[in-house]
C-alpha cells in the first residue's frame, strides 16, 4: 500500500521548499476530520484553486465520503472524466480541438498524447492508473443541470415540500426556511424584496408558513392559487385587503403564472426531486459525488437554485445524529456574490447557518474564491483551514492577513513574514494554515486523476449523463398492472361518484393540481414487535394501499403497497372536485367487513419487522431503517470507529512524543548555547592571536614577557576553541539522536494507524436479515375503507401524484 493511501488522510500534494524553490519529498496528508471545521480556498485566477478543489473531492470519494459540488463555472464536470484505462480513445471526445490543430495533430493523436501526458504526470506524483479505478469504484459520479435537460435535471419547482420535523420544531430554523424560500422565489422574478417591508414577501411567507405548519406540501400552481385567494383574512393585526388588495394580489399571481408559462421554464418542473439525501447517496447507499452545474443559468436563477439546495441540505443535516467525524462535504467552486460582506442575498444566512452549525453533524463546507474581500468576515472566521494561493490585489492581501490574524487563536502571528511567504507563491502552490496544526505549511498540489478539459459545454454534459436523466422524465414509483389500468374518468363538473352508505372514504394528499382520482382500498393499523434478545420493543402505525382487482376476489392485500406517508396525511372523505375513475361494484358495506377481516389476517401472516445486522461492525439496524440507510450509517460508523481508534493511538503515544519533543528542544537550545560559546571563544582566540603576532612583529622586544604571555593566552584560546567545537559537535550529535528516535516513534505510530485502516466498504458488507414477527394479540386495525389515489397523466402513462418520485440509483 502506498504511504498516502490511508483512509482518513487526504493526499493533497508535497511540501514545497520556498527557500530552495524546489519540491520536497514530504507528502502533505490532510486529516479529513479537520474538514468538519470547514475550509476556504483563496487565490487569483490561474493559481490552481479548481485543481486543489478537485483533489479534495477525489480524496473524499476514495474515502467514501459523499460530496455535493456547486459548479458556477462549469469546471467541476471534469470530475466525471476519470478513466481507469487512461487511453487516448477515452480522452478524444473531451480534448480541445483548437489545441490539437495548433499542435499539428489530429484529435485522436492529440488525445493519445494527452493520455500519455496525464499518465506521466500522475506517476510523478506517485499515482498509478489503478488509483483511478479505486476512485471510480468507491463512489458514483453524476452531473445535474437544474433548469436544463443537458444533464440530469432537478425538479426544483415541482413541490415546496413541508420541511423535516427537525426544522419545523426549531423556531429559528423554521422562520429562516420560510423567509429564504420566499426570498428565492421573488429573486426568480427579479425582485429584491425586503422581508419586513415587501408585501409580496410578507404574503408569500404567510402562505408558506400556514401550509407547512399544517403539514401541507405546496406546488407552484397551488402557491399561485393561494396568493390570489389566501386561506387567511388577516396579516398580523391588519386585514388582508388593507395590506394587499385583491386586485394587486391578482397582478402578483399573474407575475408568478407568467414565470410558470415562460418558454423553457418547464425544465424547472422536470427531473428528479431536489433531495439532499439522494444527491449524497444512491438507492443502494453508495456515496455520490453530485456536480450541480449552474453555469448555464442567469444570476437570478442561480441564486434561486442555490438557496433551495441549501434549504434542503440544512433540513437533511438536522436529521443526522451528531458526530465528530466527517460525514459529507458541500463544495462551492466560486462563492463570490453568495456570501458577501455587506449585501444580504437569500443564500447568505443559509451559508452562515452551515458554517456555524454543520460541524456538529459532520458536514464539512469548502468554499473557493479569487476575491477574499468579497467574502463575509464571519465566514472567514468560521473556517478552520485556509488554503492560500497567489494573490495580486492589495485589498485581497490585506483581507487575508486580517483573517489569518483573527483565526490564529492567540498564537504569535508574524504578519510581515506571512505577507512575504504568500507573495512568493507560484502556480499550484498553496500555503496551508490550519487551526489543527502547530505551523503553516507550503505545498504544491498533486496531479489530479480527473482529466482537466476545462469548462464543459452542454453537449459534453449531455454525453456524460444517462439517457434517462437527459430526458428529464421523472423516475416514479412503478405502478402495478392493477394500478395502471385506465378506467373511465368522470366529467370534472360531476364531482365525486356516489358511494354506498356505510363505506368510509379517504383521500391521499395530491402533489399536483391536475390529477385523476382512482379508487383503491386503504388499511391503517398499529403493529407491535418485541424481541428481548435483539433489544427490540417497537410499535408502528402502518398504512397500506391495495388495488381493486377484476374477478371474484375484489381486494388482494398481497398486492398492497406500504405507503411512505404518515396516516395523519390521509384525509377523511372524498376529494371536493376533480376527475374521478368509476367506483367498482365490489364497494359495498358487506364487502367492507370482509376487507377488514382479510386485512387483519394478512397483517398477522405477512407483516414483519425486517432488521439488518453487520457481523463486521456488530451493528443492528433500527426499526424502519431501510437497507440503503443502514449501509450509509455503517460506512459512517466505520469511519467513526476508525477515528476513535486513531485518536486512542495518538493519545497513547502522546507522552512519548511530547517527551522526545522536549528533549529535542533542549538539545537544540544546547546547540545554540554551545555555538554561541564557540563563536565567543573563536573571536577571543582570534583577537589574542592577532595581538600576540602584532606584538611580536612590531614590539620593541619581540620576545618580551608580555608577548610571550599573549602567545600563551592565544594558544590556550586555540585549545578552548577546539573544545567548544567538540561541544557543538556533541550537542548536534545528541540532537540528531533525539531526532532519529522521534522519527522512529512517528513511523511506529503511522504503522499502527496503518493497521487500523481496514478499508471497510459498506456496499460490499454482507448483511444478515433478522425478522421479527408481530407480538401476539398486539395488532389493532384502525381503519379500512375506500381510498381515492391521485394520479397524474404523463406522455408515458399515469404516475402516482401522492408522493415525490425517487431519484434514480
N, C-alpha and C positions, 0 to 999 in steps of 0.2 A: 504494500500500500504506500502511495506517495505520501511524503510527510504532511502535506497540507490537506489530504483527503480524510478529514475527520469531521464527523457530524458536530455541528455547533460552532465550527470555525470557518469563516468566510475567507477564502483566498482572494485577496484584492490586488496583490502585486508584490513588489520587492522594494526594500529600503533603498533610498537614493541618497548618496553622499554629496551634499551640496558643495562642500569644500573641494572635493576632488572632481566634482562634475561627472560622476560615474555611478552606474548601478551597482549596488552591493548584492551579495548572495543571500542575505537575510530575507526570508519570506515575511510578508505582512499578513498576519492572520487576525481577522476581526471577530471578536466573540459575539455571536448572534444575539445573546441575551442583552448586550449593551444597546441593541437597536430598540428595545422597549422604551428607552428614554428618548427616542426619535433622533433624526439626523437631518442636517441641511447640507446640500452640495452647492457651493458658490464658486463661480468662475466665469470669465468673459467668454464670448463666442470663440470656439476653437481651442478651448482649454482642455477639452476631453470629458466634460460633465456627463454627456449621454453615454459614453463608453463606460465610465465608472458606474453609472446607474444600471446599465445592462449587466455589468459584472456582479453587482449586488443582487440583482434579480436572479441571475443564473445560479449564484451560490445558494440563494434561498430555495430555489426549485430543487437543487440537488439534495438539500436538507429536508425536502418535502414540506416546505413552508409555502402556503399559497400567497399569491400576490395579486392585488388589483392595481393596475398601472394606468393612470390617466395620461393620455398622449395628445397634447395640443399641437405638436409639431409634425407628427407622422413618422418619427424615427423609431419608436419602440416596437413597431410592427416587425422590425428586424429580428426580434426575439424568436419569431417563427421560422427564421432562416438558419436554423442549426441543423446541419445534415450529418448524420453519423458516418456516412461513407466519404463525405467531403470530396465529391468528384466534380469535374467540370460540368457535366450534364446537370448536376444539382444546382449549380450557380447560374447557368446560362440564362434562365428566364429573368434573373434579377440583376445581372451586370449592367453597367451604364454603357449604352450603345455608342454614345459620343466619345467616351474614353477609349473604347475599343477602336474606333476609327482613328483617333489621334495616335494610338499605338500602332496603327497599320495592321491590325489583326481582325479576323472575323469574330463575331460574338462567341462562337464555340471555342476558338483558340484563346481568346481573351479570358473566357470563363475558366478554361483549363489552367491558364497562367495564374488566375486569381485563386483557384483552388490550391495550387501548389504554394503560392504566396501565403495563404492562410494556414496551411498545414505547417509550413516552416515557422511562421510567426508563433503559432501555438507551441511548437516544440521548443522554441527559445525560452518559453515561459513554463517549461516542464509539463506541458499538457499534450496528451496524445488524443487521437480521434476517438478512442474508446471513452473518453470523458464526455464527448458529445452524446454518445449513446446512453451513458449514465444519466445525463441531463434529461433526455427525451423520455427515458423510462420512468423517471422519478415524478414527473408532473405532466399534466396536459396543458397545451398552449392553445389559446383561442384569441381571435380578434373580433371585437364587437364595434358596430358603427351605428350609434343612435341617430335617428333621423335619416338613415340611408340603408339601402339593401346591398351595398357593396360587400360588407362583411355580414356577420350575424346581427340582424337588427334587434333593438331592445324596445319593447312597447312601453315607453315611459308614461304615456298618457292614457293607457287603457284603463288604469284604475288608480285612484287616490285611496289606497287601501288603509284600513284602520291600523294605526301604529301598534307595535307589540305592547303587551301589558307592562313591560318594564319601562316603556316610555310614557304610557298613559298614567301610570301611578306616580310618576315623578313630575310634580307640577312645573318645575323649571324646564325640564326636557320636553314636556308636552307643549308648553307655551312656545318654546323655541321651534318645535316641529311645525306647529300651526303657522307661526309667523314666517318662517323661512319658506314654507310651501306657498303661502300666499304671495310672498315677495318674488319667488321664482316664476310663478305663473304670470304675474304682472310684468316681470322683466322680459318674458317671452313676447309680450305686447309692446315692448319698448317703453314701458312706464317705470320710472324711478320713483316708487311710492314710499312715502314716509308712513310707517305703521301707526303713528299717533295722529296724523292729520289727513291722510288719504282716505276718502270714504270708500273707494274701491277696495283698498287693502282691508279696511275695517269690516266691510261686508263679506269679503271672501273669507277672512279669518273667522268670522262668526259662523258662516255656513260650514266650514271645515270643522270647527270646534264642536258645534251641535251634533253633526253627523258622527264624528269619531267618538264623542262621549257616549253616544247611544250605541256604539259598536257597529255602525253602518258604513260600508265602503261606498265611495263615490267614483263614478267615471266622469269624463269631461262633459258628456251630454247631460248627465244628471246635475252636475255642477252648474252648467249654464241654466238649466231649468230652475234651480233653486236661487240663482242670482236674480232671475226675473221674478220669481214668486217664492221668497224665503219662507221657511217654516217657523217664523217668529215675527212678532209685531213690534218689538222694541229693540233698540240697540243702546245698551247702557240704561239710562233712565229716560231716554227720549224715544218718541215714536219713530218707527221705521220710515214713514212718509216724510217726516221732518228732516231726518238725516239724509235719506236717499230716496227721492220721489220715484214713483213707479215709471214715469216717462224716462227719467235718467237711467234707471236700472235697465230698462229695455235697451237703451243705447249701449250700455256696458255689456249686456248679454250679446248684442249684435257684434260687438268687437271680438268677443270670445268665439262666437259662432263663425265669424269671417276667418278667424285663425284656423278653426277646425276645417273650414271649407277651402282653404288656400291650396293651390296646386302643389303636390309633393308632400303636403303635411300628413297624408295618410301613413307615411313611413314611420311617424312617431307613434302610430297605433299598432304597428305590426311587430312581429318577432316575439322573442322570449320576454317574460316579465322582468322588470327590474328587481332583482333579488340578490342581495349581497352573498347570502349563503351559497347560492348556485353559481355565482361568479367565482367564489373561492374554492368550491369543491364540486366534483362531478356527482352523478347519481350513485356511483359506487363508493364515493368518499375519497376518491383520488384528488390530491391537491391540484388546483388550476392556477395558471398564470394568465389572467384575463387582461388583455390590452384593450383599453377603451379609447378608440381612435376618434378624436373630435376635431381634427384639423379641417374637415370639410364644412364645419358649422360656422355660422356667424357668431359674433361676440355675445349677443343676447341668448342665442340657442345654447352656446357653450355654458354660460352661467346657469341657465335653467337646468341643463342636464347634470352638471357637477353638483349643484345644490340638491337635486333629487337623489343623486347617488349617495352623497354624504349623509343625507337624512336616513336613507335605508341602511347604510353601513353602521351608523350610530345605533340604530334600532337593533341590528344584529349583534353588535358589540355588547349592548346592555343585557343581552340574554345569555352571555357566556359566563362561566364561573371564573373567578379571579385566578390569576397565575402570574408568576414572575418570569416565566419562560416565553420566548417569542412564539406567538400563535399564528400571526398573519401580518402582511405588510401592505400599507397603502403608499403608493409611489406616485408622485406627480412630476412630470418632466420639466415644466415651466410654470412656476407659481405666480408670476407677475400678473397683477390685476385681480387675483382671487383672495389675497391676504394682505392688502395694502396698509400702510401705517396710518393714513388719515381717513380715507373713504370707508364706507361700511356696506359693501355688496352682500348679497344674500349668503354667499359662501363663507364669508369671514367668521361669523360666530360659530359656524359648524367646524371649521378647521381649528379654531381656538378650543372648542369643546374636546375635539380629538386630542389635541396636544396636551391638554390638561388632564384628561380622564383615561385615555386609551392605554396608558402604561399598566394600569391595574388589571386590564383584561388581556394583556399580551399582544396588543395590536401596535406595531411599530409604524410610524409615519416618517417618510423620507420625502423631503421637498427640495427641488432643484431650481436654481435661479441664477441668471447672469447679473442681476442688479440687486444687491442686498439692500440698497436704500429703498427699494420697492416692497420690502418685506416688513411686516409689523414687528416692532421690537419685542412684543410679548411672545411672538412665535420663536424668534431667535433665542430668547432667554429660556424657552422650554425645550430646546434641542440640546441633548447631552453630547452629541457627536457633531463636529464640524469638519467637512472635507473642503478645504480651501484651495482653489486653483488660482491661476494667473488673473490679476485684476489690473485695470489701467486707470479708471476714473478715480480721482482723489476722494470724491464723496463716498464711493464704494469702499475704498480702503479705510476711510475714517469710520464708516459704519461697522465694518468688520472688527476693527480694533476696539470700538466701544462694546460690541457684543462679546468679544473674547474676554475683555477685561471684566465684563459683568458675570460671565459663567466660570471665571477662574476660582470662585468659591474661597476667596481669602488667600489663595496661593500667590506667591510672588510673580508678578506679571511684568516682563521686560518688554515694554511697548516698542522701543527702538529696534531691539533685536528681532522681534516678531515682524515688524514692518520690513526690515531688510530681508528676512527669510522669505516672506511672501513675494517681495519684489523680484526675487531671483528664480521663481518657479517657472518651469518651461511647460511645453505641451505634455499632457498626460501625467504631469507631476503635481501631487497634491500634498498639502500639509494636513495631517490627521490630528485633530485636537479632540480629546475625549475626556469627560469628567471621570471616567473609569480608569484612566491611565495616569501615571505619575508625570509624564512629559510628552510633549507633542512629537510627532514623527513624520518625516518627509518620505514619500514613497512614489513610485511610478506604477500606474495601473497595469494589470496583466492584460494579455491579449484576450479579446472576447471569443467565446466559442461560436456565437452567432455571427453570421456574415453581415457586415455593416454596409448595406446597399444604399443607405440614405433614405430620405422620406419616401414612403410607398405611395404610389398612385392608387386611385380607386380600383382600376383594373387589376393591379397587382394584388390588392387586398382581396378582390373577388376570387383570384386564383388560390389564395390561401384559405378561403372559407369553404366549408362543406356546402354542397348543393342545397341541403335543407335549410341551412342558415341563410344562404344568399337569397332564397326565395321569399323570405320574410313570412312564410306561413307559420303560425304558432303551432307549437307541439302540444297538443292537448291530451287529456285523459282518453284513452281509446274506449270507444263505446262498444258494448256488446251488440250482437245481432238484434236482440230484442229491443235495445235502446235505440238502435239506428233505424228502426222501422219508420216508415213515412205514413203515419195515419192521417186521415183527412183533418184539415185545420178549419176552425170556425171563422166566421167574419169577425173582425175585431170589435165591431159595434154590438155584437150579440152578447158579449160578456161571458162569464164562466158558465159551462154547461151545468145542467141540473144533476144533482147527486142524490140518491135515495136517502130518506131520513135515517138518522142514527149512525151515519158514516162520517166520522170526523175528517176534516180536511186540513191540510198543512201546505205551505209552500216554502221553497228554498230561496235564499236571497239571490237576486239576479245581479250579475256584474255588468250586464248590458241593458240598454233601454228597449231595444227591439228584439224580442225573443218570442219563441213558440213554447207554450206551456204544455208539457207532455205528462200524463199521469203515470204514477208508479205507486209502490207500497212502502210506507215508512215504518220503521220499527225503532223504538228507543227503549233501552233497558240499562239497569245497573248490574254489574257483574263483579263479584269479589273473588280474589285469588289469595291463597295462603300457602306458604311453604317455609316452615321454620328453618330447615337446613340451609336454604338459599337466602334466608332473611327477607322473604317476600311476604308482605301483607298489604295488598293493593286492591283498591276498589276503583272502578272506572265506569263512566257512562258511555255507552256505545250507541252509535247511530248507524243504521243500515238502510239501504235503499234497494228494493228489489223491483225488477221489471214485471210487467204483465206478460204472460205467455199465452200462446194460442193452445187450444185443446182443453181437456177436462181439468187439468191442474192449472188454475189461473195464476197462482203465485208459487214460485220455487225459490225458497230462501237460499238454496245452494248457488243461485245466480246473483245473490245480493252483493253489493259493494259496501264496504265500510267507508262512510263519508269522513273527509278530513276537516269538516266544520263542526263546531260545537252544537249541542242540542239547543242552546239558547239562541242560536241564529236561525232556527227553524220557526217560522211564524205560523200562528194558527189561522185557519180559514183559507179560502181560495184567493188568488190574486184579484185585485179590483177590476182589472181590464187587461186586454191583450188578445192575442190569437191563441186558441186552445185546440188541442187534439181531442178526439172523441173519448168519452168515458166507456171502458169495456162493460159489457153486460154482466160480468162477474162481480161488479161492485154492488154488493147488497149487504144488509145488516147481518144476514146469516153467514155470508162469505167472510165478513169482518171477524166474526167469532172464530172461524176456522184459521184465519190468518194469525190471530193472536196465539192460538194453541200451537200452530206449526212453528211460529217464531220462537216460542219458549222451548219447544223440543229441539229445534235446530241449534239454539244457543247452548243448551246443555251438552250437546254432542260435538259441536264444531267450534264453539268459541273457546279460545285458549290464549293464555299469555305466553308468547314466544320470546325467550331471552337468549342472548348470545354470550358465550364465555370464551375468553382468550386464555389458553393454557400458559403461554409465554409470559404474559404480564399478570396473570391471576386476577383478571378483572371481569366482572359480570355486568352486562348491560342493564339499564334501568327499565322499568315497565314503560312501554310506549316509545322507547328509543329504537329507531329503525337501524337496520344493519349498516346503512350508509353513515348515519350519525355516530353509531358506535365505533366504526372504523376511524372516523375523523377524531373521535375522543381518544381512541387507542394510540393514534400517532402522537397526539399532544401529551398523553400520559407517558409515552416512551421518552419524549423529549424532556419532560419534567423529571422523570426518574434519572435520566442521564445527567441533567444539570445538577440534580441533588447529589449524585454520586461524585461528580467532578468537584462540586463545591466542598464536599466532605474530604476529598483527597487533598485539595488545596489547603483546607483548614488543618488537616493532619500534618502536612509538611510545612505549614507556615512558620512555626517556631524555629525549625532548622534553617529555613530560608532567611528569616529575619536575623538569626544569629550569625550566619555567614555574611549577610549584607553588612551587619555591624562590624564584623571583623575586616571586611573589605574596606569600609570607610576608614576604620582605624589604620589599616595598612597604607591606604592612600595618604592619610594625614601624616603618617610616619615618613613616607617617601618625600612629601612636601617639606617636612621638617629637616630631614637629612639632606635634601637637595639645597635647602636654604643654608644650612650649616656648611655644607661642602662648598657652596658658592662663596660664603664669607671666608672660609679657610683658603680657598683658592686666591681670592682677592688679596688677603693679608699676606699670603706667601709671595705673591707676585710683587707686592709693594716692598716686602722685606728683601727679597732677592734683588729687586731693582735698586734699592737703596744701598745694599752691600756692594753691588757691582759698580755703581756710580762712585761710592766712596773709595773703592779700591783703585779705580782708574784715575780719579781726579783729585783724591785727597792728598794732603801734604805728605802723609806717611801711608803708603799703600798697605802696609802690614801693621797698622796701628791696632791697639787693643779694641778700639771701637769698631773698626771694620771687621776684625776677627769675630767680635760679638754679633755684629749684624749678619755675617755669613753663617754663624751658628744658628741664629734665630731663623734665618731663611731655610737652613737645612732641616730644622725641626718642623718648620711650616710645611715643607715637602712631605715629611712623614705624616703630619696631620692631614694633609690634603689626600694622601694615599689612603689613610684610614677612613676619611669621610667618603671617598669614592667607594670604598668597600662597604661602608654602612649603607650607602644609597643602593648599591647592587643587592645587598642582602635584603633591604626593605622592598625593593622591586621584586626580588625572588619570592619573598613572603606573600606579596600581593598576588603574584602570578599563581602561587599555590592555592590561595583562597579563591581566586577567580576560577581555577580549574575545578576545585571542589564544588563551587556554586554551579558551574556549567554541568558537572556530572549529576548534581542533585536535580537540576532542571530537566535533564534528559531522563532521569529516573521518574520524575513526576509525569512528564509527557508520555513515557512508555506506559505507565499505569493508566493514564487518561485514555491512551490509545486502545487499551484492552477494554475500557468501559464502553467505547463506541461500538455498538453491535450492528449498527446499520439497520435497525428494525424497520420493516416495511409493512404497514397495516394492510395494504392491499393484498399482500401475499400471506398474511397471517391466517392459518386455518381456524375457523370458529366452530365451537361445539354449539349445538342447538339444544336449549333446555325448554321443555314445555310444561307449563303449569296449568292444570285444568281448573275450572271454576269451583269454588268451595260449595259443597253440597248444601242446598237449601238457602244459598245466598245469591239467588238470581231473581231479579224483580223486573218484570216488563212494565214500563210506564205508559207507553203509547204505541198504538198500531193504527194506521189509517191511510187514507188516500193522500198521496203527496204529489203536488204539482212541481215538476222539474223544468227550469228554464234552459232552453237550448237556443243557440244562435245559428242562423243559416250562413253557410260559407260555400264558396265555389266547389269545395271538395266534400260537401255534405254537412251534417249537423255536428256541432261541437258543444260540449257542456258549457253553460254560462253561469254556473253557481260557484265556481272556484277558479283561481288563476291557474292556467296551464303550467306544466312543469318545463324547466329548461332541459333541452336535450343533453344526454350524458356524453 
